[in-house]
Amino acid sequence: MARPVAGPVNGLAVASLVLGILWLWWVGSLLAVIFGHVALRQMRSGTQYGRVLAVSGLVLGYVGLGAAILVGVATSFTI
């Protein structure tokens, strides 16, 4: 029996995951969130794959942004 051929993986979903992993001084986290949302919107048509990659990039991006906010708040209260 032949295996079904998978469609192309969304490039922005891959970029979102990579930037979410790298963080890049939290700029990567912001870009991971942006690219993740754009990738999910592009994949609504159903011709591309990579939803798990985009969601994973979003989660990592939001964690990175949360860490940046916590560090910013913590450093603002130091004497």
N, CA, C, O and CB atoms as a CASP TS submission, in Angstrom:
PFRMAT TS
TARGET T0000
AUTHOR 0000-0000-0000
METHOD Language model
MODEL 1
PARENT N/A
ATOM      1  N   MET     1       0.835  -1.170   0.000  1.00  0.00           N
ATOM      2  CA  MET     1       0.000   0.000   0.000  1.00  0.00           C
ATOM      3  C   MET     1       0.886   1.241   0.000  1.00  0.00           C
ATOM      4  O   MET     1       1.873   1.292   0.733  1.00  0.00           O
ATOM      5  CB  MET     1      -0.953  -0.006   1.208  1.00  0.00           C
ATOM      6  N   ALA     2       0.555   2.219  -0.792  1.00  0.00           N
ATOM      7  CA  ALA     2       1.357   3.430  -0.923  1.00  0.00           C
ATOM      8  C   ALA     2       1.088   4.385   0.238  1.00  0.00           C
ATOM      9  O   ALA     2      -0.043   4.521   0.704  1.00  0.00           O
ATOM     10  CB  ALA     2       1.066   4.124  -2.261  1.00  0.00           C
ATOM     11  N   ARG     3       2.143   5.035   0.688  1.00  0.00           N
ATOM     12  CA  ARG     3       2.003   6.034   1.748  1.00  0.00           C
ATOM     13  C   ARG     3       1.539   7.343   1.133  1.00  0.00           C
ATOM     14  O   ARG     3       1.959   7.684   0.027  1.00  0.00           O
ATOM     15  CB  ARG     3       3.341   6.231   2.520  1.00  0.00           C
ATOM     16  N   PRO     4       0.687   8.081   1.822  1.00  0.00           N
ATOM     17  CA  PRO     4       0.278   9.380   1.294  1.00  0.00           C
ATOM     18  C   PRO     4       1.446  10.368   1.338  1.00  0.00           C
ATOM     19  O   PRO     4       2.257  10.358   2.264  1.00  0.00           O
ATOM     20  CB  PRO     4      -0.924   9.933   2.090  1.00  0.00           C
ATOM     21  N   VAL     5       1.506  11.199   0.335  1.00  0.00           N
ATOM     22  CA  VAL     5       2.580  12.184   0.239  1.00  0.00           C
ATOM     23  C   VAL     5       2.189  13.402   1.068  1.00  0.00           C
ATOM     24  O   VAL     5       1.112  13.971   0.892  1.00  0.00           O
ATOM     25  CB  VAL     5       2.857  12.582  -1.250  1.00  0.00           C
ATOM     26  N   ALA     6       3.064  13.783   1.957  1.00  0.00           N
ATOM     27  CA  ALA     6       2.805  14.950   2.809  1.00  0.00           C
ATOM     28  C   ALA     6       3.072  16.223   2.014  1.00  0.00           C
ATOM     29  O   ALA     6       3.938  16.256   1.139  1.00  0.00           O
ATOM     30  CB  ALA     6       3.687  14.913   4.097  1.00  0.00           C
ATOM     31  N   GLY     7       2.324  17.253   2.329  1.00  0.00           N
ATOM     32  CA  GLY     7       2.519  18.540   1.690  1.00  0.00           C
ATOM     33  C   GLY     7       3.731  19.248   2.266  1.00  0.00           C
ATOM     34  O   GLY     7       4.409  18.709   3.141  1.00  0.00           O
ATOM     35  N   PRO     8       4.008  20.441   1.789  1.00  0.00           N
ATOM     36  CA  PRO     8       5.171  21.172   2.270  1.00  0.00           C
ATOM     37  C   PRO     8       4.968  21.681   3.703  1.00  0.00           C
ATOM     38  O   PRO     8       3.852  21.985   4.123  1.00  0.00           O
ATOM     39  CB  PRO     8       5.474  22.341   1.337  1.00  0.00           C
ATOM     40  N   VAL     9       6.060  21.761   4.420  1.00  0.00           N
ATOM     41  CA  VAL     9       6.032  22.295   5.774  1.00  0.00           C
ATOM     42  C   VAL     9       6.161  23.813   5.677  1.00  0.00           C
ATOM     43  O   VAL     9       6.975  24.323   4.907  1.00  0.00           O
ATOM     44  CB  VAL     9       7.174  21.678   6.661  1.00  0.00           C
ATOM     45  N   ASN    10       5.365  24.522   6.450  1.00  0.00           N
ATOM     46  CA  ASN    10       5.386  25.974   6.450  1.00  0.00           C
ATOM     47  C   ASN    10       6.722  26.470   6.995  1.00  0.00           C
ATOM     48  O   ASN    10       7.129  26.085   8.092  1.00  0.00           O
ATOM     49  CB  ASN    10       4.214  26.538   7.280  1.00  0.00           C
ATOM     50  N   GLY    11       7.397  27.314   6.240  1.00  0.00           N
ATOM     51  CA  GLY    11       8.702  27.823   6.628  1.00  0.00           C
ATOM     52  C   GLY    11       8.656  28.720   7.853  1.00  0.00           C
ATOM     53  O   GLY    11       9.585  28.719   8.660  1.00  0.00           O
ATOM     54  N   LEU    12       7.585  29.482   7.995  1.00  0.00           N
ATOM     55  CA  LEU    12       7.466  30.345   9.164  1.00  0.00           C
ATOM     56  C   LEU    12       7.260  29.535  10.440  1.00  0.00           C
ATOM     57  O   LEU    12       7.669  29.964  11.519  1.00  0.00           O
ATOM     58  CB  LEU    12       6.316  31.324   8.977  1.00  0.00           C
ATOM     59  N   ALA    13       6.634  28.375  10.326  1.00  0.00           N
ATOM     60  CA  ALA    13       6.479  27.501  11.487  1.00  0.00           C
ATOM     61  C   ALA    13       7.838  26.995  11.945  1.00  0.00           C
ATOM     62  O   ALA    13       8.111  26.937  13.145  1.00  0.00           O
ATOM     63  CB  ALA    13       5.547  26.317  11.160  1.00  0.00           C
ATOM     64  N   VAL    14       8.683  26.633  11.005  1.00  0.00           N
ATOM     65  CA  VAL    14      10.036  26.179  11.339  1.00  0.00           C
ATOM     66  C   VAL    14      10.832  27.334  11.951  1.00  0.00           C
ATOM     67  O   VAL    14      11.528  27.151  12.950  1.00  0.00           O
ATOM     68  CB  VAL    14      10.761  25.625  10.077  1.00  0.00           C
ATOM     69  N   ALA    15      10.729  28.517  11.354  1.00  0.00           N
ATOM     70  CA  ALA    15      11.438  29.686  11.877  1.00  0.00           C
ATOM     71  C   ALA    15      10.961  30.032  13.282  1.00  0.00           C
ATOM     72  O   ALA    15      11.764  30.413  14.133  1.00  0.00           O
ATOM     73  CB  ALA    15      11.249  30.889  10.947  1.00  0.00           C
ATOM     74  N   SER    16       9.677  29.905  13.528  1.00  0.00           N
ATOM     75  CA  SER    16       9.128  30.178  14.854  1.00  0.00           C
ATOM     76  C   SER    16       9.730  29.239  15.891  1.00  0.00           C
ATOM     77  O   SER    16      10.113  29.676  16.976  1.00  0.00           O
ATOM     78  CB  SER    16       7.600  30.044  14.842  1.00  0.00           C
ATOM     79  N   LEU    17       9.815  27.961  15.568  1.00  0.00           N
ATOM     80  CA  LEU    17      10.385  26.996  16.504  1.00  0.00           C
ATOM     81  C   LEU    17      11.862  27.273  16.753  1.00  0.00           C
ATOM     82  O   LEU    17      12.312  27.248  17.898  1.00  0.00           O
ATOM     83  CB  LEU    17      10.201  25.576  15.978  1.00  0.00           C
ATOM     84  N   VAL    18      12.612  27.534  15.704  1.00  0.00           N
ATOM     85  CA  VAL    18      14.052  27.790  15.851  1.00  0.00           C
ATOM     86  C   VAL    18      14.293  29.046  16.680  1.00  0.00           C
ATOM     87  O   VAL    18      15.135  29.039  17.577  1.00  0.00           O
ATOM     88  CB  VAL    18      14.723  27.931  14.469  1.00  0.00           C
ATOM     89  N   LEU    19      13.571  30.118  16.395  1.00  0.00           N
ATOM     90  CA  LEU    19      13.749  31.357  17.157  1.00  0.00           C
ATOM     91  C   LEU    19      13.280  31.202  18.599  1.00  0.00           C
ATOM     92  O   LEU    19      13.847  31.811  19.506  1.00  0.00           O
ATOM     93  CB  LEU    19      12.994  32.502  16.487  1.00  0.00           C
ATOM     94  N   GLY    20      12.258  30.400  18.811  1.00  0.00           N
ATOM     95  CA  GLY    20      11.811  30.144  20.173  1.00  0.00           C
ATOM     96  C   GLY    20      12.851  29.392  20.981  1.00  0.00           C
ATOM     97  O   GLY    20      12.979  29.606  22.187  1.00  0.00           O
ATOM     98  N   ILE    21      13.589  28.517  20.331  1.00  0.00           N
ATOM     99  CA  ILE    21      14.641  27.768  21.014  1.00  0.00           C
ATOM    100  C   ILE    21      15.853  28.668  21.283  1.00  0.00           C
ATOM    101  O   ILE    21      16.442  28.605  22.362  1.00  0.00           O
ATOM    102  CB  ILE    21      15.058  26.538  20.175  1.00  0.00           C
ATOM    103  N   LEU    22      16.221  29.492  20.322  1.00  0.00           N
ATOM    104  CA  LEU    22      17.438  30.304  20.446  1.00  0.00           C
ATOM    105  C   LEU    22      17.273  31.537  21.334  1.00  0.00           C
ATOM    106  O   LEU    22      18.258  31.985  21.922  1.00  0.00           O
ATOM    107  CB  LEU    22      17.888  30.740  19.083  1.00  0.00           C
ATOM    108  N   TRP    23      16.120  32.083  21.452  1.00  0.00           N
ATOM    109  CA  TRP    23      15.762  33.287  22.216  1.00  0.00           C
ATOM    110  C   TRP    23      16.446  34.533  21.679  1.00  0.00           C
ATOM    111  O   TRP    23      15.750  35.516  21.426  1.00  0.00           O
ATOM    112  CB  TRP    23      16.121  33.106  23.680  1.00  0.00           C
ATOM    113  N   LEU    24      17.749  34.564  21.488  1.00  0.00           N
ATOM    114  CA  LEU    24      18.487  35.716  20.953  1.00  0.00           C
ATOM    115  C   LEU    24      18.187  37.010  21.711  1.00  0.00           C
ATOM    116  O   LEU    24      17.689  37.978  21.135  1.00  0.00           O
ATOM    117  CB  LEU    24      18.156  35.903  19.480  1.00  0.00           C
ATOM    118  N   TRP    25      18.490  37.014  22.988  1.00  0.00           N
ATOM    119  CA  TRP    25      18.259  38.171  23.853  1.00  0.00           C
ATOM    120  C   TRP    25      16.808  38.611  23.804  1.00  0.00           C
ATOM    121  O   TRP    25      16.525  39.809  23.788  1.00  0.00           O
ATOM    122  CB  TRP    25      19.168  39.329  23.450  1.00  0.00           C
ATOM    123  N   TRP    26      15.900  37.676  23.780  1.00  0.00           N
ATOM    124  CA  TRP    26      14.454  37.858  23.807  1.00  0.00           C
ATOM    125  C   TRP    26      13.891  38.498  22.545  1.00  0.00           C
ATOM    126  O   TRP    26      12.671  38.578  22.405  1.00  0.00           O
ATOM    127  CB  TRP    26      14.081  38.687  24.984  1.00  0.00           C
ATOM    128  N   VAL    27      14.728  38.954  21.625  1.00  0.00           N
ATOM    129  CA  VAL    27      14.225  39.414  20.333  1.00  0.00           C
ATOM    130  C   VAL    27      13.720  38.209  19.543  1.00  0.00           C
ATOM    131  O   VAL    27      12.716  38.294  18.835  1.00  0.00           O
ATOM    132  CB  VAL    27      15.332  40.177  19.537  1.00  0.00           C
ATOM    133  N   GLY    28      14.421  37.096  19.673  1.00  0.00           N
ATOM    134  CA  GLY    28      13.994  35.862  19.014  1.00  0.00           C
ATOM    135  C   GLY    28      12.652  35.385  19.525  1.00  0.00           C
ATOM    136  O   GLY    28      11.862  34.817  18.771  1.00  0.00           O
ATOM    137  N   SER    29      12.390  35.613  20.807  1.00  0.00           N
ATOM    138  CA  SER    29      11.097  35.215  21.375  1.00  0.00           C
ATOM    139  C   SER    29       9.963  36.018  20.747  1.00  0.00           C
ATOM    140  O   SER    29       8.913  35.467  20.415  1.00  0.00           O
ATOM    141  CB  SER    29      11.096  35.402  22.905  1.00  0.00           C
ATOM    142  N   LEU    30      10.177  37.304  20.590  1.00  0.00           N
ATOM    143  CA  LEU    30       9.159  38.154  19.966  1.00  0.00           C
ATOM    144  C   LEU    30       8.907  37.719  18.525  1.00  0.00           C
ATOM    145  O   LEU    30       7.759  37.619  18.092  1.00  0.00           O
ATOM    146  CB  LEU    30       9.588  39.635  20.008  1.00  0.00           C
ATOM    147  N   LEU    31       9.984  37.461  17.790  1.00  0.00           N
ATOM    148  CA  LEU    31       9.830  37.008  16.406  1.00  0.00           C
ATOM    149  C   LEU    31       9.191  35.620  16.339  1.00  0.00           C
ATOM    150  O   LEU    31       8.441  35.328  15.408  1.00  0.00           O
ATOM    151  CB  LEU    31      11.190  36.993  15.700  1.00  0.00           C
ATOM    152  N   ALA    32       9.482  34.771  17.312  1.00  0.00           N
ATOM    153  CA  ALA    32       8.866  33.434  17.345  1.00  0.00           C
ATOM    154  C   ALA    32       7.357  33.543  17.497  1.00  0.00           C
ATOM    155  O   ALA    32       6.609  32.802  16.861  1.00  0.00           O
ATOM    156  CB  ALA    32       9.454  32.589  18.495  1.00  0.00           C
ATOM    157  N   VAL    33       6.911  34.466  18.341  1.00  0.00           N
ATOM    158  CA  VAL    33       5.466  34.663  18.532  1.00  0.00           C
ATOM    159  C   VAL    33       4.832  35.197  17.244  1.00  0.00           C
ATOM    160  O   VAL    33       3.782  34.717  16.816  1.00  0.00           O
ATOM    161  CB  VAL    33       5.194  35.642  19.713  1.00  0.00           C
ATOM    162  N   ILE    34       5.469  36.180  16.639  1.00  0.00           N
ATOM    163  CA  ILE    34       4.923  36.764  15.404  1.00  0.00           C
ATOM    164  C   ILE    34       4.868  35.722  14.296  1.00  0.00           C
ATOM    165  O   ILE    34       3.830  35.546  13.658  1.00  0.00           O
ATOM    166  CB  ILE    34       5.771  37.972  14.952  1.00  0.00           C
ATOM    167  N   PHE    35       5.991  35.026  14.063  1.00  0.00           N
ATOM    168  CA  PHE    35       6.044  34.027  12.993  1.00  0.00           C
ATOM    169  C   PHE    35       5.085  32.876  13.262  1.00  0.00           C
ATOM    170  O   PHE    35       4.485  32.340  12.330  1.00  0.00           O
ATOM    171  CB  PHE    35       7.466  33.494  12.834  1.00  0.00           C
ATOM    172  N   GLY    36       4.936  32.490  14.525  1.00  0.00           N
ATOM    173  CA  GLY    36       4.027  31.404  14.867  1.00  0.00           C
ATOM    174  C   GLY    36       2.584  31.733  14.535  1.00  0.00           C
ATOM    175  O   GLY    36       1.861  30.904  13.983  1.00  0.00           O
ATOM    176  N   HIS    37       2.163  32.956  14.876  1.00  0.00           N
ATOM    177  CA  HIS    37       0.787  33.355  14.569  1.00  0.00           C
ATOM    178  C   HIS    37       0.560  33.481  13.064  1.00  0.00           C
ATOM    179  O   HIS    37      -0.488  33.083  12.554  1.00  0.00           O
ATOM    180  CB  HIS    37       0.456  34.681  15.256  1.00  0.00           C
ATOM    181  N   VAL    38       1.537  34.030  12.363  1.00  0.00           N
ATOM    182  CA  VAL    38       1.408  34.151  10.902  1.00  0.00           C
ATOM    183  C   VAL    38       1.366  32.763  10.260  1.00  0.00           C
ATOM    184  O   VAL    38       0.584  32.531   9.338  1.00  0.00           O
ATOM    185  CB  VAL    38       2.583  34.983  10.313  1.00  0.00           C
ATOM    186  N   ALA    39       2.193  31.852  10.735  1.00  0.00           N
ATOM    187  CA  ALA    39       2.209  30.495  10.176  1.00  0.00           C
ATOM    188  C   ALA    39       0.877  29.794  10.404  1.00  0.00           C
ATOM    189  O   ALA    39       0.361  29.127   9.506  1.00  0.00           O
ATOM    190  CB  ALA    39       3.346  29.672  10.795  1.00  0.00           C
ATOM    191  N   LEU    40       0.318  29.943  11.606  1.00  0.00           N
ATOM    192  CA  LEU    40      -0.990  29.316  11.858  1.00  0.00           C
ATOM    193  C   LEU    40      -2.062  29.893  10.942  1.00  0.00           C
ATOM    194  O   LEU    40      -2.931  29.162  10.468  1.00  0.00           O
ATOM    195  CB  LEU    40      -1.404  29.504  13.329  1.00  0.00           C
ATOM    196  N   ARG    41      -2.008  31.176  10.693  1.00  0.00           N
ATOM    197  CA  ARG    41      -2.978  31.794   9.784  1.00  0.00           C
ATOM    198  C   ARG    41      -2.797  31.274   8.362  1.00  0.00           C
ATOM    199  O   ARG    41      -3.779  31.024   7.664  1.00  0.00           O
ATOM    200  CB  ARG    41      -2.840  33.327   9.808  1.00  0.00           C
ATOM    201  N   GLN    42      -1.545  31.109   7.928  1.00  0.00           N
ATOM    202  CA  GLN    42      -1.294  30.608   6.577  1.00  0.00           C
ATOM    203  C   GLN    42      -1.729  29.149   6.428  1.00  0.00           C
ATOM    204  O   GLN    42      -2.127  28.734   5.339  1.00  0.00           O
ATOM    205  CB  GLN    42       0.187  30.747   6.231  1.00  0.00           C
ATOM    206  N   MET    43      -1.660  28.385   7.487  1.00  0.00           N
ATOM    207  CA  MET    43      -1.992  26.963   7.399  1.00  0.00           C
ATOM    208  C   MET    43      -3.486  26.691   7.467  1.00  0.00           C
ATOM    209  O   MET    43      -3.902  25.539   7.347  1.00  0.00           O
ATOM    210  CB  MET    43      -1.304  26.213   8.498  1.00  0.00           C
ATOM    211  N   ARG    44      -4.288  27.704   7.653  1.00  0.00           N
ATOM    212  CA  ARG    44      -5.743  27.492   7.684  1.00  0.00           C
ATOM    213  C   ARG    44      -6.281  26.925   6.380  1.00  0.00           C
ATOM    214  O   ARG    44      -7.304  26.241   6.373  1.00  0.00           O
ATOM    215  CB  ARG    44      -6.450  28.793   7.993  1.00  0.00           C
ATOM    216  N   SER    45      -5.589  27.211   5.268  1.00  0.00           N
ATOM    217  CA  SER    45      -6.064  26.724   3.973  1.00  0.00           C
ATOM    218  C   SER    45      -5.945  25.211   3.855  1.00  0.00           C
ATOM    219  O   SER    45      -6.640  24.598   3.044  1.00  0.00           O
ATOM    220  CB  SER    45      -5.290  27.389   2.848  1.00  0.00           C
ATOM    221  N   GLY    46      -5.071  24.600   4.655  1.00  0.00           N
ATOM    222  CA  GLY    46      -4.961  23.149   4.661  1.00  0.00           C
ATOM    223  C   GLY    46      -3.986  22.574   3.664  1.00  0.00           C
ATOM    224  O   GLY    46      -3.933  21.354   3.509  1.00  0.00           O
ATOM    225  N   THR    47      -3.199  23.408   2.970  1.00  0.00           N
ATOM    226  CA  THR    47      -2.254  22.893   1.984  1.00  0.00           C
ATOM    227  C   THR    47      -0.849  22.742   2.551  1.00  0.00           C
ATOM    228  O   THR    47       0.013  22.150   1.902  1.00  0.00           O
ATOM    229  CB  THR    47      -2.221  23.801   0.777  1.00  0.00           C
ATOM    230  N   GLN    48      -0.603  23.264   3.739  1.00  0.00           N
ATOM    231  CA  GLN    48       0.715  23.171   4.350  1.00  0.00           C
ATOM    232  C   GLN    48       0.608  22.490   5.711  1.00  0.00           C
ATOM    233  O   GLN    48      -0.458  22.443   6.325  1.00  0.00           O
ATOM    234  CB  GLN    48       1.352  24.571   4.490  1.00  0.00           C
ATOM    235  N   TYR    49       1.739  21.966   6.160  1.00  0.00           N
ATOM    236  CA  TYR    49       1.806  21.285   7.440  1.00  0.00           C
ATOM    237  C   TYR    49       2.776  22.024   8.357  1.00  0.00           C
ATOM    238  O   TYR    49       3.525  22.894   7.914  1.00  0.00           O
ATOM    239  CB  TYR    49       2.235  19.810   7.257  1.00  0.00           C
ATOM    240  N   GLY    50       2.752  21.673   9.618  1.00  0.00           N
ATOM    241  CA  GLY    50       3.670  22.266  10.575  1.00  0.00           C
ATOM    242  C   GLY    50       2.981  22.932  11.743  1.00  0.00           C
ATOM    243  O   GLY    50       3.579  23.763  12.426  1.00  0.00           O
ATOM    244  N   ARG    51       1.724  22.574  11.981  1.00  0.00           N
ATOM    245  CA  ARG    51       0.981  23.189  13.089  1.00  0.00           C
ATOM    246  C   ARG    51       1.670  22.954  14.426  1.00  0.00           C
ATOM    247  O   ARG    51       1.725  23.859  15.259  1.00  0.00           O
ATOM    248  CB  ARG    51      -0.445  22.642  13.140  1.00  0.00           C
ATOM    249  N   VAL    52       2.194  21.755  14.642  1.00  0.00           N
ATOM    250  CA  VAL    52       2.870  21.448  15.909  1.00  0.00           C
ATOM    251  C   VAL    52       4.123  22.308  16.050  1.00  0.00           C
ATOM    252  O   VAL    52       4.433  22.777  17.145  1.00  0.00           O
ATOM    253  CB  VAL    52       3.236  19.939  15.990  1.00  0.00           C
ATOM    254  N   LEU    53       4.841  22.516  14.955  1.00  0.00           N
ATOM    255  CA  LEU    53       6.030  23.362  14.996  1.00  0.00           C
ATOM    256  C   LEU    53       5.666  24.797  15.355  1.00  0.00           C
ATOM    257  O   LEU    53       6.340  25.424  16.172  1.00  0.00           O
ATOM    258  CB  LEU    53       6.758  23.324  13.651  1.00  0.00           C
ATOM    259  N   ALA    54       4.602  25.317  14.748  1.00  0.00           N
ATOM    260  CA  ALA    54       4.188  26.690  15.009  1.00  0.00           C
ATOM    261  C   ALA    54       3.726  26.861  16.452  1.00  0.00           C
ATOM    262  O   ALA    54       4.074  27.846  17.103  1.00  0.00           O
ATOM    263  CB  ALA    54       3.073  27.100  14.049  1.00  0.00           C
ATOM    264  N   VAL    55       2.952  25.917  16.950  1.00  0.00           N
ATOM    265  CA  VAL    55       2.466  26.009  18.334  1.00  0.00           C
ATOM    266  C   VAL    55       3.633  25.881  19.313  1.00  0.00           C
ATOM    267  O   VAL    55       3.663  26.574  20.330  1.00  0.00           O
ATOM    268  CB  VAL    55       1.403  24.912  18.618  1.00  0.00           C
ATOM    269  N   SER    56       4.581  25.010  19.020  1.00  0.00           N
ATOM    270  CA  SER    56       5.752  24.870  19.883  1.00  0.00           C
ATOM    271  C   SER    56       6.576  26.155  19.892  1.00  0.00           C
ATOM    272  O   SER    56       7.062  26.575  20.942  1.00  0.00           O
ATOM    273  CB  SER    56       6.620  23.687  19.424  1.00  0.00           C
ATOM    274  N   GLY    57       6.732  26.778  18.730  1.00  0.00           N
ATOM    275  CA  GLY    57       7.435  28.059  18.656  1.00  0.00           C
ATOM    276  C   GLY    57       6.702  29.146  19.426  1.00  0.00           C
ATOM    277  O   GLY    57       7.327  29.982  20.079  1.00  0.00           O
ATOM    278  N   LEU    58       5.371  29.135  19.350  1.00  0.00           N
ATOM    279  CA  LEU    58       4.576  30.105  20.112  1.00  0.00           C
ATOM    280  C   LEU    58       4.771  29.925  21.619  1.00  0.00           C
ATOM    281  O   LEU    58       4.965  30.899  22.347  1.00  0.00           O
ATOM    282  CB  LEU    58       3.088  29.968  19.758  1.00  0.00           C
ATOM    283  N   VAL    59       4.718  28.687  22.073  1.00  0.00           N
ATOM    284  CA  VAL    59       4.877  28.425  23.511  1.00  0.00           C
ATOM    285  C   VAL    59       6.257  28.884  23.978  1.00  0.00           C
ATOM    286  O   VAL    59       6.373  29.573  24.991  1.00  0.00           O
ATOM    287  CB  VAL    59       4.676  26.915  23.823  1.00  0.00           C
ATOM    288  N   LEU    60       7.294  28.506  23.248  1.00  0.00           N
ATOM    289  CA  LEU    60       8.642  28.916  23.628  1.00  0.00           C
ATOM    290  C   LEU    60       8.810  30.431  23.550  1.00  0.00           C
ATOM    291  O   LEU    60       9.491  31.026  24.386  1.00  0.00           O
ATOM    292  CB  LEU    60       9.670  28.232  22.737  1.00  0.00           C
ATOM    293  N   GLY    61       8.195  31.050  22.553  1.00  0.00           N
ATOM    294  CA  GLY    61       8.275  32.501  22.426  1.00  0.00           C
ATOM    295  C   GLY    61       7.600  33.217  23.575  1.00  0.00           C
ATOM    296  O   GLY    61       8.138  34.187  24.109  1.00  0.00           O
ATOM    297  N   TYR    62       6.416  32.742  23.964  1.00  0.00           N
ATOM    298  CA  TYR    62       5.725  33.356  25.093  1.00  0.00           C
ATOM    299  C   TYR    62       6.473  33.131  26.409  1.00  0.00           C
ATOM    300  O   TYR    62       6.480  34.005  27.276  1.00  0.00           O
ATOM    301  CB  TYR    62       4.309  32.803  25.201  1.00  0.00           C
ATOM    302  N   VAL    63       7.099  31.965  26.558  1.00  0.00           N
ATOM    303  CA  VAL    63       7.911  31.723  27.756  1.00  0.00           C
ATOM    304  C   VAL    63       9.087  32.688  27.794  1.00  0.00           C
ATOM    305  O   VAL    63       9.404  33.239  28.849  1.00  0.00           O
ATOM    306  CB  VAL    63       8.415  30.260  27.793  1.00  0.00           C
ATOM    307  N   GLY    64       9.737  32.896  26.651  1.00  0.00           N
ATOM    308  CA  GLY    64      10.853  33.839  26.578  1.00  0.00           C
ATOM    309  C   GLY    64      10.423  35.260  26.875  1.00  0.00           C
ATOM    310  O   GLY    64      11.129  35.983  27.578  1.00  0.00           O
ATOM    311  N   LEU    65       9.269  35.677  26.352  1.00  0.00           N
ATOM    312  CA  LEU    65       8.774  37.023  26.637  1.00  0.00           C
ATOM    313  C   LEU    65       8.403  37.173  28.103  1.00  0.00           C
ATOM    314  O   LEU    65       8.641  38.221  28.703  1.00  0.00           O
ATOM    315  CB  LEU    65       7.568  37.346  25.758  1.00  0.00           C
ATOM    316  N   GLY    66       7.821  36.132  28.683  1.00  0.00           N
ATOM    317  CA  GLY    66       7.501  36.167  30.109  1.00  0.00           C
ATOM    318  C   GLY    66       8.754  36.286  30.957  1.00  0.00           C
ATOM    319  O   GLY    66       8.771  37.014  31.950  1.00  0.00           O
ATOM    320  N   ALA    67       9.805  35.571  30.568  1.00  0.00           N
ATOM    321  CA  ALA    67      11.071  35.660  31.293  1.00  0.00           C
ATOM    322  C   ALA    67      11.667  37.059  31.165  1.00  0.00           C
ATOM    323  O   ALA    67      12.232  37.586  32.123  1.00  0.00           O
ATOM    324  CB  ALA    67      12.066  34.609  30.773  1.00  0.00           C
ATOM    325  N   ALA    68      11.542  37.658  29.984  1.00  0.00           N
ATOM    326  CA  ALA    68      12.056  39.016  29.786  1.00  0.00           C
ATOM    327  C   ALA    68      11.311  40.009  30.670  1.00  0.00           C
ATOM    328  O   ALA    68      11.922  40.911  31.243  1.00  0.00           O
ATOM    329  CB  ALA    68      11.938  39.430  28.309  1.00  0.00           C
ATOM    330  N   ILE    69      10.023  39.852  30.782  1.00  0.00           N
ATOM    331  CA  ILE    69       9.231  40.748  31.630  1.00  0.00           C
ATOM    332  C   ILE    69       9.618  40.559  33.096  1.00  0.00           C
ATOM    333  O   ILE    69       9.772  41.534  33.832  1.00  0.00           O
ATOM    334  CB  ILE    69       7.715  40.491  31.435  1.00  0.00           C
ATOM    335  N   LEU    70       9.775  39.306  33.515  1.00  0.00           N
ATOM    336  CA  LEU    70      10.172  39.048  34.904  1.00  0.00           C
ATOM    337  C   LEU    70      11.550  39.623  35.218  1.00  0.00           C
ATOM    338  O   LEU    70      11.752  40.192  36.291  1.00  0.00           O
ATOM    339  CB  LEU    70      10.164  37.548  35.183  1.00  0.00           C
ATOM    340  N   VAL    71      12.483  39.482  34.310  1.00  0.00           N
ATOM    341  CA  VAL    71      13.821  40.049  34.518  1.00  0.00           C
ATOM    342  C   VAL    71      13.754  41.564  34.556  1.00  0.00           C
ATOM    343  O   VAL    71      14.428  42.198  35.367  1.00  0.00           O
ATOM    344  CB  VAL    71      14.789  39.589  33.413  1.00  0.00           C
ATOM    345  N   GLY    72      12.946  42.147  33.685  1.00  0.00           N
ATOM    346  CA  GLY    72      12.792  43.603  33.683  1.00  0.00           C
ATOM    347  C   GLY    72      12.188  44.128  34.968  1.00  0.00           C
ATOM    348  O   GLY    72      12.633  45.147  35.495  1.00  0.00           O
ATOM    349  N   VAL    73      11.175  43.440  35.476  1.00  0.00           N
ATOM    350  CA  VAL    73      10.545  43.847  36.718  1.00  0.00           C
ATOM    351  C   VAL    73      11.503  43.640  37.886  1.00  0.00           C
ATOM    352  O   VAL    73      11.593  44.495  38.768  1.00  0.00           O
ATOM    353  CB  VAL    73       9.243  43.068  36.942  1.00  0.00           C
ATOM    354  N   ALA    74      12.211  42.528  37.905  1.00  0.00           N
ATOM    355  CA  ALA    74      13.135  42.228  39.007  1.00  0.00           C
ATOM    356  C   ALA    74      14.289  43.233  39.048  1.00  0.00           C
ATOM    357  O   ALA    74      14.715  43.633  40.131  1.00  0.00           O
ATOM    358  CB  ALA    74      13.689  40.795  38.868  1.00  0.00           C
ATOM    359  N   THR    75      14.791  43.639  37.906  1.00  0.00           N
ATOM    360  CA  THR    75      15.895  44.592  37.894  1.00  0.00           C
ATOM    361  C   THR    75      15.432  46.010  38.203  1.00  0.00           C
ATOM    362  O   THR    75      16.237  46.836  38.632  1.00  0.00           O
ATOM    363  CB  THR    75      16.590  44.563  36.551  1.00  0.00           C
ATOM    364  N   SER    76      14.172  46.305  37.998  1.00  0.00           N
ATOM    365  CA  SER    76      13.687  47.655  38.302  1.00  0.00           C
ATOM    366  C   SER    76      13.500  47.871  39.798  1.00  0.00           C
ATOM    367  O   SER    76      13.432  49.013  40.253  1.00  0.00           O
ATOM    368  CB  SER    76      12.373  47.915  37.580  1.00  0.00           C
ATOM    369  N   PHE    77      13.415  46.776  40.575  1.00  0.00           N
ATOM    370  CA  PHE    77      13.235  46.894  42.020  1.00  0.00           C
ATOM    371  C   PHE    77      14.536  46.776  42.796  1.00  0.00           C
ATOM    372  O   PHE    77      14.523  46.852  44.025  1.00  0.00           O
ATOM    373  CB  PHE    77      12.277  45.848  42.499  1.00  0.00           C
ATOM    374  N   THR    78      15.653  46.593  42.113  1.00  0.00           N
ATOM    375  CA  THR    78      16.917  46.491  42.823  1.00  0.00           C
ATOM    376  C   THR    78      17.443  47.882  43.165  1.00  0.00           C
ATOM    377  O   THR    78      17.159  48.857  42.469  1.00  0.00           O
ATOM    378  CB  THR    78      17.946  45.716  41.986  1.00  0.00           C
ATOM    379  N   ILE    79      18.200  47.954  44.229  1.00  0.00           N
ATOM    380  CA  ILE    79      18.707  49.260  44.685  1.00  0.00           C
ATOM    381  C   ILE    79      19.997  49.582  43.996  1.00  0.00           C
ATOM    382  O   ILE    79      20.583  50.636  44.244  1.00  0.00           O
ATOM    383  CB  ILE    79      18.907  49.281  46.204  1.00  0.00           C
TER
END
